[in-house]
Amino acid sequence: MSRLAQALSGRHVVICAGAGGVGKTTVSAAVALGLAMDGCRVALVTIDPARRLAEALGLRALDNRPQPVDLARLEGSGTRPRGELFAMMLDSKRTFDELIELLAPDARTKEQILANPIYGHISTAVAGSQEYTAIAKLFEIEHEQEYDVIVLDTPPSRHAIDFLEAPERLTAFLEGRALNALLRPSGHAMRAAGILFAALRRVTGVELLDDVTTLFRLLAGMLDGFRRRAADVHALLADPGTGFLIVTSPERAAVDEAMFFAAELDRARLHRCGAIVNRVQPLDRAPHDAVTVAARLQDRLGARLADKVAQTHVEVQRLADRDAGAVDRLLRAFGEKPICVPDRGADVHDIGSLVELQNDLFAPDMERDLQWPRSLRPTTEATRG
């Protein structure tokens, strides 16, 4: 069993978290695919503004509910999936609407909120709303108990910690002083608000004050429901069956973010289940100064081309040395070596490249060659010193 499969064993929820731009979406999809290959019924919840993931999974588009992925296409490549994979793309606005429908005390309140012209902007613009809806969708799917494992790709937040703080930020907004002042203004505040909204009404012709105050009075009446859902979400995140898989790249800022997030998880007593370093440059174990590399390649490429390739190889190895240093930092911080995914120089764009990524993630340690993945490994003749 691979290290990743062992780390995910017994987990019902796997949350892939990390800084934006480190490849969480494709890693999440590959993790979900690997679990499905192993016999699990898996739901992948992704937040991917591009549509390439749907194409890689063989779907025309991803909806706000999990759709089955046809894994039979993999059998031609010699791979025999033993489980099932379902995938969806989070629609924050639609998920927020569904939450309003669930928490509204009656049909009239629900209809008033959904029809309010301000609601459409507020439901997606409030800080943390996308993170909150991601957790809400996760809770909804887990509560249905239709899947063995749910893999969640967290939103591309500036900081991974935004995901953990989203429920508190949303409830704090709904019960904050500024909002209360708007709903129940008095004295100078009432006069200032009246002047401001009167001016806006003259300019825009919109009854902005009425729309805003009506909306937030309705939402304030649902505050207990938001608090209860936040408590339910916290219970799910703290459950031992929920594991956080930290995804990073070798860049210093991303590694710093990963280490900070890991510390926050530990402080909150949430459960880490491993770390993945994506897009690692392969490190050549042989001496890689330009003269030595050119000598290795000269018989096959000729002196002139061998010199050019050797110089490029040396430059790449400088990046590889940097990446090795980043992996070592994480090893010292986490007490175990992270799983490294080699940089293949191209995005995942079809099921074949997704399977390759899944193979890298779930390769048994005895077969893992982090320095040279199979597709990049030089031939025996080229590596002879």
N, C-alpha and C positions, 0 to 999 in steps of 0.2 A: 504494500500500500504506500502511495506517495505521502510526503509530508503534508501536502495540502489536503488530501482526502482524509488523512488522519485528524487534522486540525478541525475539519468541518463535520466530522462524524458526530452524530447526535444533535446537530444544530437544526432547528426548524426555521430559523430566520438568519440570513447572512446579509449584513449591511456593508457594502463596499464604500468606504469613505476616504477622503483625502482632498488635497487642494485641487482647484480647477485646472484642467489642461494636462493631467497626468495619464489619461486614458482609462478613467474609471468605467466608462460605458462599455468599451470593448472587453475589458477585464471582467466586468460583471457578466456580460454575455457568455464569455468563455467559461467562467466558473459555473454558471447555470447549465451550460451544455455538458460540462464534465460530470456534474452531479446526475444529469439525465442519462448520460452514457452509463453511469454506474447503477442505474435501475430506479432512480427516484422520479417521482412526479413533481416537476419543478415549475414554479411561476417566476418569471423574470419581470421585474418592474423597473423600467428604465426612464430616464429623463434625457432624451437625446434630441436636440434641436435639428440635427441633420437626419436624413432619412436612410443613410447608408446601412444602419443596423437592420432595419426592416428588410432591405435588399439582401443583406448577408444571411438573414434567417429565411429568405425565400418568401417573404410576405410583401404584398403590395403596399401595405401601410399598417402601422400599429394603432390600435384603438385604446380607449380608456378601460377596457376589460381584457383580461388575458385571452389570447387566441392561440390555438394549437399550431406548433411548428412541425412541419413534415420532416421527421428525422429519417424516413426511409430513403431519402436521397443520399444518405451517407453510406448505405450498404454497398454501393458500387465501389467505394474506396477501400473496402475491406474492413470497415468499421461497422459493428453491429450494436446500435443503441439498445439498451435494455429497459429504459424508462421513457418518460414523456416530458416534453418541454412546451411551455406556454409562455407567451410574451405579450407585454403591453407597454404603451408609452403614456406616461402620466399627463393628463390634461388638467392643469391646476384649476382653471376656471370651472370646468365641469365637476371636478372633485369637490371644490368648495360649494358649488350649487347643491350637490348631493348631501353634503354635510348640513347645509341649511335646511334641506328637506327633512333630514333626520332629526335635527335638534329643534326645529320650529314647534311651538306648542300647539299650533292649529294651522289649518290650510290657509286661512286668511292672512296670518302673519307671514307664512312662507311666500305667498303670492305677492304681498306688498314688498318684501325684501327683494325678491328676484326681479320685480318690475321696476324697482327704484333705479333711476338713471345714474346715480352715484355708485351704486353697488358694483356695477361691472368694472369700474376702475379700482375701487377699494379692495375688491376680492383678490386682485392680482398685484396691487401696488404696495400693500402693507408689508413692511419689513418682516421677512420670515414666512410669508404666506405660501411660497412654493415649498419650502422645507416642511411647513406644517401640513400641507396637503399631501406631501409624499408620505409622511408618517401616518396620516389619517387613512390613506389608501392601503398602506402596509397593514394597519390594524384591521381594516375592513376585510382584506383578503385572508389574513391569518385567522380571523374570527369565523370565517366560513368553513375552515378546516377541510378544504378540497385538495390541498397540496401537501406533499411531504416536506418540501423546503421552499421558502420564498427568498429570492435574491433581489435585493434592492440596490439600485444605482442611485446614489444620493445626488441632489442638485449641484450644479457647478458654482457653489458659493465661493466667496472670497476666502473664507476660512471654514474648515471642516466643522469647527465647533458651532457654527451657525445652525447646523442640523440639530444638535442637542438642545440648543437654547430656543428653538422656534416656538414650542408651545407656550413657554413663559412670556416670550416677546409679544405674541398675539394676544394673550389674555391681559398682559400688562397694558397693551394699547387700548383694549376695550374698557378697562377700568381705570385708565390713567387720569391725572388731574386735568390735562388739557382737554380731554374729551368731556369730562364732567363739567368743565367751565363752559364748553360749547352747549351742552345739553341743559345746563341750569345756570346761565349767566346772571350776574347781579351787579348793580352799581356801575362803575366805570367799564367793566367788561361788557355789560349788556349794551351800553351806549356805543362802545367801540365796535362791537360785533354788528350792531344795527347799522351804523354808518358804512362799514365795510361791505356788508351784504346788499345794502341799498344801492351802493355804487356799482357793484357787480351786476345787480339785477338790471340797472339802467343800461349798462354796456352790453350785456349778453342776452337780456330778455329771459333769463332762466331764473326760476324760483329756487336758487341754490340753497339758501338758508333753510327753506322748508324741506327740501330733499335730503339735505345732510342731517338735520336734526331728527327727521322722521326715521331715516335709516338707522341712526345710532341708538335711538330710543328702542327700536325693535331689536337690534342686536344686543343691547344692554339687558333686555329681558331674557336673553338666551345665555347670559354669561355663565350661569351655573352649569349649563350643558357643555359649554366650552371647557370649563374647569374639570368636569367629570371626564371628558374625552382626553384632556391633557394627562389626568391621573392614570387613565387606562393605558395611554401610550407609554408613560414612564414605566408602568408595570411590565409592559411587553419588552421594552428596551433593556430592563434590568433582569429579565428572565434568563436563567442559565442556558436555555435553548436558543437564545439570541447571541450571535457572535459578530463582532466588528472586524472586518478584514481591511486593514489599512493599505491603501494603494498610493504609491508615490512614484516619482521619476528620480533620476540621480542628481538633478539640479539642487543646489544648496538650499534655495528657498523652499522647494517642495519637501526636502528631507527635514528641514527645520519645522515645517508645518506638521509633518507626520509625527515627529517626536513630541511636539507640543500637544497634538491631538491624543496621542497615546497616553501622555501624562494626565490629560483631562479625563479620559476614559477610566484610568486607574483611580483618579480622585473620586469620580462618581460611582466607583465600584461596578462598572460595566465590564463586559467580558470581551477581551481581545482574542482573536483566534488566528492571528498571523499577520504578516506584512509581505507585500509584493512590490518589488522595484521594477517598474516597467521601462522599456526602451534602454536597456543597458548595452553599451558597446562591448562586443566580445573582446576578451583579453587574450592575446597570443602568448602562450607560456614560453615559447622559444624567444631567444634574444631578438629584439625588434629595432635595432639601430639600422639606418638606411643601408650601410655597406653589407651587413650580414644578410638582410632580407633580399637585397639585390642579388647576392651570390646564390641564395636559395632558388631564385626565380630565373636566373640567367639562361639555364639550359632550355627552359620551356618558352621563354618570352623573348630572348635576345637581350643584349646588353642595354640598348637604348630604352626599350619599353620596360625592362626590369627596373631600371633606375627610377623611372617615373612612378611605377606602381609602388616601389619601395618607399619613396618619399610620401606618397599618399597614405601608405600603411603606417608609417611613423606618426603622421599627424592624427590618424584615427586612434592609434595606441595612446596618444596623450589624453584623448577623451576617455579611453578605456581605463587608464590609470586613475583619472579623476573619479570615474564611476566606481572603481574598486574601493577608493577611499570613502565614497558615500555609503557603500554597502558595509564597510567596516565600522563606520559611525553608527549605523543602525544596529549592527551586531552587538556593539558595546552597550547601546542604549536599551535594547530589548532582551539581551541575554541569549538570543538565538539568531541564526543567520536567516535573513529574509529570502523569499523565493525570488529569483531574478529571471526576468523575461528579456531575451535579447532583442535589440533593435533590428528590425527587418527592413527598415528603410521605406515602408509603405503602410498605409492604413489598412485595417481589415475592411474588405469590400465585398467578400462573397463567403459562402459557407466553407470553402476550402481553406481560406486564410484564417477563418474563425476556428476551424478544427486544428490547424497548426498551433495557434495560440493556446488552445485548450490542451494540446499535447505537451507544450512547454510547461504549463502550469502544473499538470498532474503527472509529469514524468517521475517514475521512481528515482530515488537518489542515486542508486547504483547505475542508472542509465543516463543520469543528467550530466550534460557537459555544458556548464554555464559559459565557458570561454568561447566555444565554437558550436553553435547550433547546427544541426545536420544540413540545413539549406545553405549555410555560410562556410561550413568547415572546408578547409583546403584539402586537396587530394594528397595522398601519401607522398607522391613524387614532389609536390610543391613544398612540402614541409620538411623534407630531408635537409639536414644541416651539412 
